[in-house]
Structures are given as C-alpha cells and as structure tokens.
C-alpha cells in the first residue's frame, strides 16, 4: 500500500494540532444538545463549550450531525 503524500500531510497536520484535553466524537455528541440550546437562545455556546466548537471545526462527521440537528430544531421552533 502506497500512502498518498497529500493524505500524509493532512495526517501530520492533524497530529500537530491535537492536545490532551480535546474531545472525541462521543464526548462531543454528549454535549452537542447543550451547545445547540445556547445557540438557539442567542447566547455564545463557543464560550461555554470551546472544546465542542474546536471538535466541530475539525470533525466533518460531527459537524454534519450538528448542522442537521440545528436545522431540525430551528424548523420546529
């Protein structure tokens, strides 16, 4: 198996930007509802949950789930 140089570069960059207190996907999902509730209330969820925001910025899967849930809740409000 030959590794693509572009993929390797992305992996090295991701490793360089990791730190000990960042959230995994499971922890992010556990806190996403509170994050969205603050956003819908017009407050700053980024201040209350900075690690969730950071995870959403890095993880496309969790970001998609967040955006879908936010859209659904906005539609029902």
C-alpha positions in Angstrom: 0.0 0.0 0.0 1.4 3.4 -1.0 0.4 6.4 1.1 -0.6 9.5 -0.8 1.6 12.4 0.1 -1.4 14.7 0.4 -3.0 12.4 2.9 0.2 12.1 4.9 0.5 15.9 5.1 -3.1 16.2 6.4 -2.4 13.5 9.0 0.8 15.1 10.2 -1.0 18.5 10.4 -3.9 16.9 12.4 -1.5 15.3 14.9 0.4 18.6 15.3 -2.8 20.4 16.3 -4.0 17.9 18.8 -3.8 18.4 22.6 -4.5 16.4 25.7 -7.9 18.0 26.6 -9.6 17.8 23.2 -12.9 16.0 22.8 -13.6 12.8 21.0 -16.7 12.3 18.9 -18.6 10.6 21.7 -17.9 13.4 24.2 -18.8 16.0 21.6 -22.1 14.2 20.9 -22.8 14.2 24.7 -22.5 18.0 24.8 -23.9 19.0 21.4 -27.5 19.4 22.7 -26.5 22.0 25.3 -24.3 23.7 22.7 -27.3 24.0 20.3 -29.6 25.1 23.1 -27.3 28.0 23.9 -27.0 28.9 20.2 -30.8 28.9 19.8 -31.2 31.1 22.9 -28.9 33.7 21.3 -26.1 33.0 23.7 -22.5 32.1 22.9 -22.0 28.4 23.0 -18.4 28.8 21.9 -17.6 30.5 25.3 -19.4 27.8 27.3 -18.2 24.8 25.3 -15.0 25.8 23.5 -13.9 22.2 23.1 -17.1 21.3 21.3 -16.6 24.2 18.9 -13.0 23.1 18.3 -14.1 19.5 17.7 -16.8 20.6 15.2 -14.2 22.7 13.4 -12.0 19.6 12.9 -14.6 16.7 12.5 -16.7 16.7 9.4 -19.0 13.9 10.7 -19.8 15.6 14.0 -20.2 19.0 12.2 -22.7 17.4 9.8 -24.7 16.0 12.7 -24.6 19.3 14.5 -25.8 21.2 11.4 -28.6 18.7 10.8 -29.8 18.8 14.4 -29.6 22.6 14.4 -31.6 22.9 11.2 -34.3 20.5 12.6 -34.6 22.3 15.8 -34.8 25.7 14.1 -37.6 24.3 11.9 -39.6 23.2 14.9 -39.2 26.4 16.9 
